[in-house]
Amino acid sequence: MPIVNIQVTREGTTPDRQSVTAEEKAALIKGVSEVLLNVLNKPLESTFVVIEEVDTDNWGWGGLPALEYRKKLAEKTKS
């Protein structure tokens, strides 16, 4: 029984949204389940998909909180 954990940032795909939509989550669940069916022959009924939304305050890269790193990148690309 496969268990797939997907972590996404808690921000929408457009500026006016603060999370992934239910439709987007359903598409992720369907797509990942189908990949496991096609690649590993795992039945859809035995595949569990967990989607976790992570607040932007709770992750980062480059040694900085995510929003600070993005700001730094934006300033760099303007130069």
C-alpha positions as CSV (number, residue, x, y, z in Angstrom):
1,M,0.0,0.0,0.0
2,P,1.8,3.2,-1.1
3,I,1.5,6.3,0.9
4,V,2.5,9.5,-0.9
5,N,3.1,12.8,1.0
6,I,2.9,16.0,-1.0
7,Q,3.9,19.2,0.6
8,V,3.0,22.5,-1.1
9,T,3.3,26.0,0.1
10,R,0.2,27.6,1.5
11,E,-0.1,30.2,-1.2
12,G,-2.4,30.2,-4.2
13,T,-1.5,29.9,-7.9
14,T,-2.7,33.4,-8.3
15,P,-2.1,36.5,-6.1
16,D,-5.7,36.6,-4.9
17,R,-5.6,33.1,-3.4
18,Q,-4.0,31.9,-0.1
19,S,-4.1,28.1,-0.7
20,V,-4.3,25.4,-3.3
21,T,-7.9,24.8,-4.5
22,A,-9.9,21.7,-3.9
23,E,-9.8,21.0,-7.6
24,E,-6.0,21.3,-7.7
25,K,-5.7,18.9,-4.8
26,A,-8.0,16.4,-6.5
27,A,-5.9,16.6,-9.6
28,L,-2.7,16.0,-7.6
29,I,-4.3,13.0,-5.9
30,K,-5.6,11.6,-9.2
31,G,-2.3,12.2,-11.0
32,V,0.0,10.7,-8.4
33,S,-2.3,7.7,-8.0
34,E,-2.3,7.1,-11.7
35,V,1.5,7.3,-11.8
36,L,1.7,4.5,-9.1
37,L,-0.8,2.4,-11.1
38,N,1.1,2.8,-14.4
39,V,4.7,2.5,-13.0
40,L,4.3,0.1,-10.1
41,N,1.0,-1.6,-10.9
42,K,-0.5,-0.4,-7.6
43,P,-4.3,-0.3,-7.6
44,L,-5.9,3.1,-7.1
45,E,-7.8,1.7,-4.1
46,S,-4.6,0.9,-2.3
47,T,-2.8,4.3,-2.8
48,F,-3.1,7.0,-0.2
49,V,-2.1,10.6,-0.9
50,V,-1.7,13.1,1.8
51,I,-1.4,16.8,0.9
52,E,0.1,19.1,3.5
53,E,0.1,22.9,3.0
54,V,3.1,24.6,4.6
55,D,2.8,28.3,5.7
56,T,5.5,30.5,4.1
57,D,6.7,31.4,7.6
58,N,7.6,27.7,8.1
59,W,10.1,27.1,5.4
60,G,13.0,28.7,3.6
61,W,16.1,28.1,1.6
62,G,19.5,29.7,1.0
63,G,19.7,30.3,4.7
64,L,16.8,32.6,4.8
65,P,13.0,32.5,5.4
66,A,11.2,31.9,2.1
67,L,9.7,35.4,1.7
68,E,13.0,37.1,2.6
69,Y,14.9,34.9,0.0
70,R,12.3,35.7,-2.7
71,K,12.7,39.4,-1.9
72,K,16.5,39.0,-2.3
73,L,16.1,37.2,-5.6
74,A,13.7,39.9,-6.9
75,E,16.1,42.7,-6.0
76,K,18.9,40.7,-7.7
77,T,17.0,40.3,-10.9
78,K,16.2,44.0,-11.0
79,S,19.9,44.9,-11.0
